[in-house]
Amino acid sequence: MPRIGVAQLFDGNADALELSWVSGPRESAPVLDSAAVNQSSQGLIGHLNLVHPNWIQIFSRTEAAYFSGLDDQAQREALDRISESGIVCIILTDGEKAPQSLADFGESRQIPVFSSPMASLQVIWVLRTYLGRALAEFVTRHGVLLDVLGVGVLITGESGVGKSELALELISRGSGLVADDVVELYHIAPRTLEGRSPQLLKDFLEVRGLGMLNIRTIFGETAVRRRKNLKLIVQLEKPVGGNLPGVERLPLNASVDRILDVDIRTVQLPVAAGRNLAVLVEAAVRNYVLQLRGIDSTQEFIQRQERYLGLQD
């Protein structure tokens, strides 16, 4: 299951939230584990809660004023309750300064304490989005993920079918590369899968005969994407003995592939000499966008045919 260290959380948001490390260890900072978070009744992040503590506790101006108004004994008891909940860090917002008891708590209990000059709600919104991606359940798929006409398209098929060559042609036509060979799909929302590339393979596309191509270097910054939501899968199919088993000439119903409980529209394209697959993929994307808007060309043709046959009767 995905995990993220508090030090990584700090580094990934230090610039955006102007975070400062107030106290607590950096080397042995706690780790957030998605399995523990999903099985727990604790909130992931929120304002100071002593009854049901969050994994990440936010001390805004209101909470800091309340905490500072407690006597030393009450402060220690409150911090003890927090530490027993499994909390991983505390963040002071609104430019609040850490009381000495809170700074000492971070050092003694090895729980990092951060501070940010930003408003508490802004900090919560940014970190909730960040953690939603960092802790999302994910799987890997073999293929090439591209941004084609603004739509995330995963090109799949058996080895040697021509996925990379097709991706290269689409990139030359203005599409953007997200990932090649190994595509990581993260379940970031109930009906949304976000595709990313492993760090090792980022920006690279392997093409038989040419080797590894750095798409960012060859085509420029606009030819690559950091991530893209997956909306369409294009399955390339090789003819077997001149036949294409399983490929419908006129598909009446949309095919879907279920990944992490999310249905993704799937299109099968036969691979044959003389077929311009890049144009076909772009056409499939345009047709998919029209279907999202309620325009289905196949159903429109069927309805026209039915009206024609009715007139003939």
C-alpha positions, 0 to 999 in steps of 0.5 A, a space after each residue: 500500500 502507498 506510504 509517505 513520510 512526513 519529511 517528504 510531505 514537508 519537502 513537497 509542500 515547503 514552497 507552496 505553503 512556506 513551511 518551517 520546521 519548528 521542532 521534532 526529528 527529521 531523520 526518524 519522522 513518522 510515516 503515513 500509511 494508506 492502509 492504516 489511514 483507511 482502517 482508522 476512524 481518525 480524520 486525515 487532516 483537520 483543526 485541533 481535535 482532542 476527542 477524535 484527533 486527526 492524523 495531522 493536527 492544525 493549530 490555527 489562530 483559534 486553536 492556538 489561543 485556546 491551547 495557550 489559555 490552558 495551564 501547564 498541566 492541562 497542556 501536557 494532558 492534551 498533548 498526551 491524548 494527541 500523542 496516543 492517537 498516532 498523530 504524525 505531525 502538527 502544523 501551526 498556521 496563520 503565522 502562529 508561534 509554537 508555545 514552548 510546551 508544544 515545541 518540547 512535545 515535538 522533540 520529546 515525542 518525536 512528532 514534527 511540528 511545522 509552521 506556516 504563515 498561511 490561513 488554516 483552510 488554505 493549508 488544509 486544502 493544499 495538503 488534502 489534495 496532495 495526500 489524496 494523490 500520495 496515498 491513492 491506491 494504484 496499479 501498473 499497466 503495460 502500455 503508453 499513456 498519452 494526452 491526445 487532444 486533451 484526453 488521457 489515452 492508454 495505448 495497449 497491445 501485445 509486444 511488437 504491435 507498434 505502440 511506441 511507433 504510434 505514440 511517436 507519430 501522435 507526439 509529432 502531431 501535437 500529443 503529449 507523452 505521460 508514460 511509456 512501458 510502465 504506466 502507474 494508475 492512481 485511484 484519486 477519486 471515486 471515478 477517476 484514475 490518474 496516470 503517471 510515469 515511474 521516476 526512472 522512465 519519465 520523459 523517455 519513449 523506447 522505439 524499436 531500432 532507435 532505442 530510448 528517446 528523450 521526448 522532452 529534449 527532442 520535441 520540447 517541454 510541451 511534448 510531455 505531461 507530468 500526469 493525466 486522467 485516464 479516459 480512454 483505452 485503445 487496444 491494438 490488435 494484430 490479425 491472426 491468420 488474416 482474421 481479427 477475433 473479438 473485433 466487431 466491425 460495427 460495435 453497437 455497445 461501448 466496451 469498458 475495462 474495469 480498473 480499480 473499480 473504475 470503468 474506462 471506455 475501450 476501443 479496439 483498433 486492428 493493425 494492418 498495413 496502410 492503416 493510419 493509426 494516429 488518425 484513427 486514435 484521434 478520431 476515436 478521441 473525438 468520437 468519445 468526446 462527442 459521446 460525452 456530450 450525448 452525440 452517438 454517431 452509431 445510434 444516430 445511424 441506427 435511428 436514421 435507418 429505422 426511420 427509413 425502413 418505416 417510411 418504406 413500409 
